[in-house]
Amino acid sequence: MKFSTSGYGGREVRETVRIQTNDAQQPGLSVTLKGRVEEFAQIRPNRAMLIGKAGTPIEKGIQIIPRDRFPFKITKVGARNGRDIGLHLEETQSSGKTIYLLTVENRKSEKGRYHDQIFLETDHPEFRVIRIPVLGTIQ
């Protein structure tokens, strides 16, 4: 069994596994794992919500701050679909720390809703991709 903690950074998780044995006295066991998932990076906010009127500029800024224990560089920015959004990534320094500012811009000109997902590829061997959901509502 594999339990993915992707997207659970900073939260408590709990997973129970049922184990079957060939022991007549104890044919099954349950094992529960629980703990806090450490954040790989601070991502604020953790999703891009683009809400506004058609024909007006709509954008959202997202800060990505690597944790000291997990330094990384963002090497590539992309989207699953990318049709309705534009992406711009800027790297800055503050108090000796790298901070990334991702700007997500709405490109949808007509009313409606859409969703997408941003993929930030990193050079960290364990955390290759950061995913950020995008939800758009154009009125």
N, C-alpha and C positions, 0 to 999 in steps of 0.2 A: 504494500500500500504506500502511496505517496501522498503527502499532504502539502499542497502548495500554500505558502504564506504570502505570496505576491498580493499586494494591495492591503495587507493587514498591518503594516508598519505602525507601531505605537499603540496597538490594540491587544487586548487579551484574547487568546484563542483556546479552544478546547476541542479535542478530537478523541473519540472513543473507538477502539478497535475490538472486534470480537474474534477470539482465537479458538478454533476447534481442535480438540486433542483426541487421541485414541485411548485415553484413560477412562475406564468405566466409572471411577469414583468422581472424576471431574472432567466431564466431556467438553466443557467450554469455559473460557476465561474472558473477562473483559479487562482491557487495559485502557486507562484514560491518560492522555497527555494534555497538559495545560501549561500556559506560560504567556509571557508578554513577547510579542514580536518586535525586535529592535528595528527602528527606522534606518534605512539605508541612506536616505536623504530627507530633508524637510522640503515638502512640496506644498506651497501655500498660494492659493487654494488648491485642493487636490483634484479639481476638475475645472474645465472651462465652460461656463454657462454664458452663452451669447444670446441676450434677449433685448429686443428693441424693434423699432419701426423700420419697415422696408425703405431703402433709400437713404438712411442715415448711417454714419459710421458706428460700428459696434465692434469693440475689441475687449479683450481680457488679458491682463498681465498675470503671469504665474512665476513665482520665485522658486528656483530649485537650488537648495543649499546642501552640498555634500557634508555628511557627518565626518568628524575628525577621524573616526575609526575606519571609515570607508572612503578614502579619497578617490576621486575619479574625474575624468574629463568627458564631456559630451562630445562625441565624434560625428554624429549624424542626427538630423531631425527629419521626420517624415510623418505621414498620416496614412491610415488604412485606405481612405478614399481620397481625401484632400480636395474634392470638387468644390465644397462650400466654404473652405477656410484657407487663410493664408497664415504662414508661420514665419516668425523672425526670432532668432536666438542671439542674445548679447551676453558676453562674459565680462564680469567686472570683479573688482577686488574691494573688500571692505574689512578693515582691521586684519589684514593678512589672510583673509579667507576668500575663496572663490565663490562667487554668487552668479548664477545664471538667471537671466530674465527672459522668459519666453512670452512673446506677444502673439496672441491668437486673434486673427481678424476675420470677421464674417465677410463672405463674398456672395452670399445668396441675395439676389435682388428682389425675389418675389416672396409673398407671404407663405408661411409654412414652417414645418419643423424638420429638423435633421439631427443626426448623431454621427459621430466619427470617433476615431481614437488616434491620439498622437503617440508616436514611438520615438523615444530619445535613446539612441544607442550610446553606450559608454565603453570606456576602455577597462573597466573593472572586470576581472576574470569571473567573479561570482554573480554579478548583477549587470548583465549585458544590456538589458533593455528596461527602460522606465516607460510605463504606459499611463497616459493621462486621457480620461474620457472627455468628449466634447458633446455638449447638448445645445442646440440652437433652436430658438423660437423667434421667428420673424413675423411681426404683426402688421 
